[in-house]
């Protein structure tokens, strides 16, 4: 028997792509000439052919331009994710209060690198920069960046039919929610369903949520010293965040938390 036939990948011409993007064909040609856009589709003739990944990159590039980035920067962000100066570019957008641009940059990084890498390589360094010595003058920027991060993470859907969920909650009085937002998205990316209850969950509400959801595990986040609630009927309680002492077995990183909750039965 011969080898099974393979279905050729679908590609589009430059003219078709220009119409899809609602761009003049001359603009698309100029982008190629000026910025040497690296297409993922093998080129076998003098006429460019575009695959789905190329069209997605062009859509990101167009969106970034519409949000205020220069065409050169947008091309680099959309087509050359490995060569970006991501943190600087993200902070530049936030400092101009181009929050939609910041969210688009985060969307691109999430698509390229996934949640844990985006959190460690982009989100945390950018937040640390804004929370430095001039933090009192950057509260608006911190809020804008936090909104952009949360918006990008929310676009990662929670899987359905993935078994009992993992319940995520901030202890009573805790207002910093982004770490658990990132954990919810990272678990979703790994095929694990999680329910996030938000900031400052009183213990009584937490117990009610456990009764209703019957979760496989409960993750409690605290950035300040806190006391773990006793007697909550869950198969597993994970304490996360710097508020808990190291001897509690708290995960130190987002990757550690995802590994703990996905490779060890809950």
Secondary structure, DSSP 8 states (H G I E B T S, - for coil): -----------EEHHHHHHHHT--HHHHHHHHHHH----SS---SSS-EE-HHHHHHHHHHHHHHHTT--HHHHHHHHH-GGG--HHHHHHHHHHTT-HHHHHHHHHHHHHHH-HHHHIIIIIHHHHHHHTSTTGGG-HHHHHHHHHHHHHHHHTS---SSSSS-EEEEE-TT----HHHHHHHHHHHHTT--EEE--S---HHHHHHHHHHH--SEEEEE-SS-----S----S-EEEESTTS-GGG---SSHHHHHHHHHHS--
